[in-house]
Amino acid sequence: MKTRFVVINENMLGYVNPLTPNSAGILASSVIRGASHSWKDGDYPLSVDGRGVRPATKADFDTYRVSSNGYEQDTKHYDFPKD
């Protein structure tokens, strides 16, 4: 299983480790869109239970201003969106 990328509540870009499928790390968030958590809050996982979670797209990386270069190249560890 690979780490996958998700958008949480339409205001946070994160990743889900297959070993902890009910939590996510935050790569970026948008306070303007209503985010309550930030990657600056530390490297603790955020519970995704009860939150709106959808698979991230390449466009989401642009929206949240996160470079996808390394993630796209590392197909062994990451399930990067194909769109």
matplotlib code that plots the C-alpha trace (Angstrom):
import matplotlib.pyplot as plt

x = [0.0, 1.1, 0.6, -2.3, -3.2, -6.5, -8.4, -10.1, -13.2, -12.2, -9.7, -6.7, -4.4, -3.1, -1.8, -2.9, -0.4, -1.8, -0.6, -2.9, -5.9, -8.1, -5.7, -4.0, -0.9, -1.4, 0.7, -1.1, -4.3, -6.4, -7.8, -9.7, -11.6, -12.2, -9.3, -8.9, -5.6, -2.3, 0.9, 2.5, 0.6, 3.1, 3.6, 0.7, -2.0, -5.4, -8.3, -10.3, -13.3, -16.4, -14.7, -15.3, -12.4, -11.8, -8.9, -6.6, -6.0, -2.9, -4.9, -5.2, -1.4, -1.5, -4.4, -2.6, 0.7, 2.5, 5.1, 4.3, 7.7, 9.1, 5.8, 5.2, 8.6, 8.4, 5.8, 7.1, 5.8, 3.2, -0.1, 0.0, -3.1, -3.0, -5.3]
y = [0.0, 3.5, 6.9, 8.7, 12.4, 13.8, 17.1, 17.4, 19.5, 21.4, 23.5, 21.2, 19.2, 16.2, 12.7, 9.4, 6.7, 3.2, 2.2, 4.8, 5.1, 7.1, 10.0, 12.4, 14.6, 18.2, 19.5, 22.8, 24.5, 27.6, 29.7, 31.6, 28.4, 27.7, 25.4, 24.8, 23.0, 23.8, 22.0, 24.5, 22.9, 20.1, 16.7, 15.0, 13.3, 14.8, 12.4, 12.2, 10.5, 12.6, 14.9, 15.3, 13.6, 13.2, 12.1, 15.0, 16.0, 17.6, 20.8, 20.7, 20.8, 24.1, 25.5, 24.9, 25.9, 22.6, 21.3, 17.9, 17.2, 14.7, 12.9, 12.4, 10.8, 8.4, 5.9, 3.3, 5.2, 7.6, 7.1, 10.4, 11.5, 10.8, 13.6]
z = [0.0, -0.8, 0.9, -0.8, -1.0, 0.1, 0.5, 3.9, 4.3, 1.1, 3.1, 3.8, 1.6, 3.3, 3.1, 4.5, 5.5, 4.8, 8.3, 9.9, 7.5, 9.9, 10.3, 8.0, 8.0, 6.7, 3.8, 3.5, 4.7, 3.9, 6.7, 4.1, 3.2, 6.9, 7.9, 11.6, 11.4, 9.8, 9.0, 11.4, 14.3, 14.3, 12.9, 14.6, 12.6, 12.3, 12.7, 9.5, 11.1, 10.6, 8.1, 4.4, 2.7, -1.1, -3.2, -4.1, -7.7, -9.3, -9.4, -5.6, -5.3, -7.3, -5.3, -2.0, -3.5, -2.7, -5.1, -6.4, -8.0, -5.5, -5.0, -8.7, -9.1, -6.1, -7.4, -4.9, -1.9, -3.1, -5.0, -6.8, -8.8, -12.5, -13.7]

ax = plt.figure().add_subplot(projection="3d")
ax.plot(x, y, z, "-o")
ax.set_aspect("equal")
plt.show()
